[in-house]
Amino acid sequence: MAPDSVAEQAAAGLDRMSDAEVARFAALNAAYQAKFGLPFILCVRRHGRASLLSAFAARLESDAATERRTAEAEVFRIAAIRVNALVSGDGPLKTTGRISTHVLDTVSGRPAQGVAVSLHEVVSETETALVARAATDADGRTDTPLVAGRPVPIAVYELRFALGDYHRRQGLALAEPPFLDLVPLRFGVSDPEGHYHVPLVATPWSYQTYRGS
C-alpha cells in the first residue's frame, strides 16, 4: 500500500484490531470481493472502528451499480483530503470537522478553569480508545479543539470531565466520595465535516449539556 494509505489506516486504529475484528474484516473483505469483484474502498479517516465494520456490512447488501457509485464517491473523498494536505489557497475543499467543549461553573457563575477533560472513542461495550486530553483555560475552554484539522471519524464518543477534582480545588465541602466526580457525556458523530461543540454546565450536584456552536 501507499504510505498515505498505511498512515490513514493506522489513524483509524486498523493496526490495533483484536483477533476477532481482524477475522471479521477478512471475512467481510472476502465476501465483498466475491460479490463485486473489486477491493472494498472506504475513506477510513471519516470512520471509527465500529463505524468501519458497520459500513462494510451495510455495503455488502448493495447492488453492483450502486456500490460502484459509492466506491467512486469514497475515492473522491480520499483524494480531497490528500489534496487539501498538499495545497493551500482560496476555496479549500470541505474535509475537516471539530469537536470542542467548555465548562461553566453555575455555583460561581463563571467559566470553570482547570477542569481536566479527556475524549474517548467508544469502540465496543467493553473498549474505548483515548483521542485527546486537555484542561480548560480561564474561559472554561480548551486551548484548541479536541479534534480539528481533519475529519471527525463517525463514531460514538465520550467526554470525561474531572468535576470532583475541580470542586475540591474551589474549597467546597464535598462528601467523600462526592456525588459527582468523573462526569461522562456520551454523544454520536454522524457528520465527519461537522462542528460538534459539547459543553458542560455543572454544580457539585447537577449537570447538563447541549449541542452548541
URZI-V796195 format. One record per residue. N is the residue number from 1. PHI is phi as a letter, one per 40 degrees, with the letter a starting at -180 (* if undefined). NEAR is the number of other C-alpha atoms within 10 Angstrom. Layout:
N_PHI_NEAR ; N_PHI_NEAR
//
This chain:
1_*_6 ; 2_c_6 ; 3_d_8 ; 4_c_11 ; 5_c_14 ; 6_c_12 ; 7_c_14 ; 8_c_16 ; 9_c_16 ; 10_c_14 ; 11_c_15 ; 12_c_18 ; 13_g_16 ; 14_c_18 ; 15_c_12 ; 16_b_13 ; 17_c_12 ; 18_c_10 ; 19_d_9 ; 20_c_9 ; 21_c_15 ; 22_c_14 ; 23_c_12 ; 24_c_14 ; 25_c_18 ; 26_c_12 ; 27_c_11 ; 28_c_17 ; 29_c_18 ; 30_c_14 ; 31_c_14 ; 32_c_19 ; 33_c_13 ; 34_c_11 ; 35_c_14 ; 36_b_16 ; 37_g_11 ; 38_a_12 ; 39_c_12 ; 40_c_17 ; 41_b_16 ; 42_a_19 ; 43_c_21 ; 44_c_24 ; 45_c_24 ; 46_c_25 ; 47_b_24 ; 48_c_24 ; 49_c_22 ; 50_c_16 ; 51_c_18 ; 52_d_22 ; 53_c_15 ; 54_c_12 ; 55_c_13 ; 56_d_17 ; 57_c_17 ; 58_c_10 ; 59_c_16 ; 60_c_18 ; 61_c_11 ; 62_c_14 ; 63_c_11 ; 64_c_14 ; 65_c_9 ; 66_c_10 ; 67_c_17 ; 68_c_15 ; 69_c_11 ; 70_c_16 ; 71_c_18 ; 72_c_13 ; 73_c_15 ; 74_c_17 ; 75_d_14 ; 76_c_13 ; 77_c_20 ; 78_c_21 ; 79_c_13 ; 80_c_15 ; 81_c_18 ; 82_c_13 ; 83_c_13 ; 84_d_15 ; 85_c_11 ; 86_b_7 ; 87_b_9 ; 88_b_10 ; 89_i_6 ; 90_c_6 ; 91_g_6 ; 92_c_11 ; 93_c_12 ; 94_c_14 ; 95_b_19 ; 96_b_18 ; 97_b_20 ; 98_a_19 ; 99_b_17 ; 100_b_20 ; 101_a_21 ; 102_a_23 ; 103_b_26 ; 104_b_20 ; 105_c_20 ; 106_c_15 ; 107_c_10 ; 108_c_10 ; 109_g_8 ; 110_a_13 ; 111_d_18 ; 112_c_26 ; 113_c_19 ; 114_g_21 ; 115_c_22 ; 116_c_17 ; 117_b_23 ; 118_b_18 ; 119_b_24 ; 120_b_18 ; 121_c_24 ; 122_c_21 ; 123_c_16 ; 124_a_11 ; 125_c_6 ; 126_b_6 ; 127_b_9 ; 128_b_15 ; 129_b_14 ; 130_c_12 ; 131_b_14 ; 132_a_14 ; 133_b_14 ; 134_a_18 ; 135_b_18 ; 136_c_21 ; 137_c_16 ; 138_c_12 ; 139_c_15 ; 140_g_21 ; 141_b_22 ; 142_c_22 ; 143_d_13 ; 144_b_13 ; 145_d_19 ; 146_c_19 ; 147_b_19 ; 148_a_15 ; 149_g_12 ; 150_a_17 ; 151_c_21 ; 152_c_25 ; 153_d_26 ; 154_c_22 ; 155_a_22 ; 156_c_19 ; 157_b_23 ; 158_b_21 ; 159_c_23 ; 160_b_18 ; 161_b_24 ; 162_c_18 ; 163_c_25 ; 164_c_22 ; 165_c_16 ; 166_c_19 ; 167_c_20 ; 168_c_14 ; 169_c_9 ; 170_c_11 ; 171_g_8 ; 172_c_11 ; 173_c_10 ; 174_b_14 ; 175_c_8 ; 176_b_8 ; 177_c_8 ; 178_c_16 ; 179_d_12 ; 180_b_20 ; 181_b_19 ; 182_c_15 ; 183_c_16 ; 184_c_17 ; 185_b_15 ; 186_b_14 ; 187_a_15 ; 188_b_13 ; 189_b_18 ; 190_b_14 ; 191_b_16 ; 192_c_20 ; 193_b_20 ; 194_c_16 ; 195_b_20 ; 196_b_23 ; 197_b_17 ; 198_b_19 ; 199_c_21 ; 200_b_22 ; 201_b_17 ; 202_a_19 ; 203_b_17 ; 204_c_20 ; 205_b_10 ; 206_a_10 ; 207_a_14 ; 208_a_10 ; 209_a_13 ; 210_a_11 ; 211_c_11 ; 212_c_12 ; 213_a_10
//
